[in-house]
Amino acid sequence: MQTLKVKRIDAALPLLGQGTWNMGNASASRAAEAAALRAGLGLGMTLIDTAEMYASGGAEEVVAQAIAGRRNDVFLVSKVLPENASRRGTIKACEASLKRMQVETLDLYLLHWPGNHPLAETLAAFEELREAGKIRHWGVSNFDLAAMREVESLVPGRCACNQVLYNLQRRGIEHDLLPWCVENGILVQAYSPLDQGRLRKAPPLAAVARRHALTAEQAALAWSVRFAGVQAIPKSANLERVKQNAQAAGVVLTQADLREIDTAYPPPTGPTPLETA
Ligand SMILES: NC(=O)c1ccc[n+]([C@@H]2O[C@H](COP(=O)([O-])OP(=O)(O)OC[C@H]3O[C@@H](n4cnc5c(N)ncnc54)[C@H](OP(=O)(O)O)[C@@H]3O)[C@@H](O)[C@H]2O)c1
C-alpha cells in the first residue's frame, strides 16, 4: 500500500484507509463487517475511521472485533459529536470510545463538525487527552477555511487533520481549503470518496477506468488521492470491493486522464461553501 506523510502526524499513513459509517447497525452483519475491515488491514488499508455517532457506538464495537489482537497494526481514528464536545463531555466521550474499542489510546480524535460548545473548550479537552496519552493527535471534520483559521489561532500548530467531503462531484475544497491544509502540514481526509455509492459515472470516467482496466469506483478513488497530503477513507463491507479499493491506491492517473475527468466533473472556479452532505 502506498503511503503518505504529513508534518503534523508522526506516522506514515496508507493512501487509502477504511470508513465505518453504517457498520454496526444490524447485529447479524457485524461479523461480516469486521471481517471486511480485517481483510482491508491485511491489504494495507491500516487506518480505520469511526465515530461515536455511527450506529450509536455500534461501529466502534465492530472496530473492536476487527482489530482484536492487532492494535499495533492500526492507525485508529474516532470522533466526538459536537453536542458532547464540552471540556468535560469530550473527555467522557473519548473514554467511552476507548472502552467500546477496547484500546488504551486513539491515534487521532476529531470533532465531528462545528457545534455550539466553545471551540476553545473542545481543544483544551483534546490537549488534556493528548497529554494523558489517551489520544496521540487531534483534529477536526467539516471545518471550512475560516473555522480552520480559528482553530489555528486558538492552539497553533497542533490540529493534525481536517476530514471533509471530497469526491469527483464535490470539488469545492480544491480552491482554498485543500491547499491551505496541505501547506500547513494538516492531513486532508476525503470522506465519501465514492459519494456514498451515488457516483455519477460520466462517460469520461468510464473511458479512463477502461484504459487502466479499472472499475469507475477504482478510478474515482485513485483520482481522490492524487494530491500529496490527501488520504481517502472509502467504506466497504464487501470483501471483493475491499480488494478493489486497496488496488486503487496503486493507480497513477495521467495528465490526459485528469483533463478528461475535469470536463465531466469541473473543478471549482472560485470560493465554494464547504459541502457536508
Ligand atoms: N466526518 C464526516 O462527517 C463523515 C461523513 C461521511 C462519511 N465519513 C467517513 O467516511 C467514510 C466513507 O464515506 P461513506 O461511507 O459516506 O461513503 P463512500 O465510501 O463514498 O461509499 C460507500 C458506499 O460505496 C460502496 N462501495 C465501496 N467500495 C465500492 C467499490 N469499490 N465499488 C462499488 N461500490 C463500493 C459501499 O457499499 P459496500 O459496503 O456494500 O461495498 C457503500 O455503499 C465513512 O464510512 C465514514 O467513516 C465521515
The ligand as an ORCA input file, in Angstrom:
! r2SCAN-3c Opt
* xyz 0 1
  N     -16.727     13.248      9.012
  C     -17.907     13.096      8.457
  O     -18.812     13.940      8.619
  C     -18.150     11.911      7.591
  C     -19.292     11.867      6.784
  C     -19.474     10.742      5.968
  C     -18.544      9.712      5.979
  N     -17.456      9.769      6.818
  C     -16.462      8.674      6.871
  O     -16.016      8.386      5.547
  C     -16.272      7.015      5.237
  C     -16.564      6.825      3.759
  O     -17.673      7.585      3.342
  P     -19.133      6.945      3.096
  O     -19.292      5.683      3.850
  O     -20.076      8.068      3.352
  O     -19.196      6.714      1.544
  P     -18.251      6.083      0.406
  O     -17.061      5.445      0.977
  O     -18.125      7.133     -0.617
  O     -19.218      4.984     -0.217
  C     -19.616      3.855      0.492
  C     -20.608      3.089     -0.407
  O     -19.950      2.681     -1.602
  C     -19.976      1.242     -1.708
  N     -18.657      0.837     -2.208
  C     -17.467      0.780     -1.539
  N     -16.466      0.411     -2.343
  C     -17.005      0.204     -3.567
  C     -16.498     -0.210     -4.825
  N     -15.181     -0.484     -4.983
  N     -17.349     -0.324     -5.877
  C     -18.667     -0.037     -5.729
  N     -19.222      0.356     -4.560
  C     -18.398      0.485     -3.490
  C     -20.259      0.730     -0.314
  O     -21.014     -0.455     -0.341
  P     -20.447     -1.863      0.266
  O     -20.143     -1.605      1.717
  O     -21.587     -2.781      0.075
  O     -19.237     -2.200     -0.532
  C     -21.127      1.857      0.265
  O     -22.476      1.693     -0.144
  C     -17.463      6.672      6.156
  O     -17.681      5.299      6.255
  C     -17.025      7.368      7.432
  O     -16.052      6.615      8.102
  C     -17.247     10.870      7.588
*
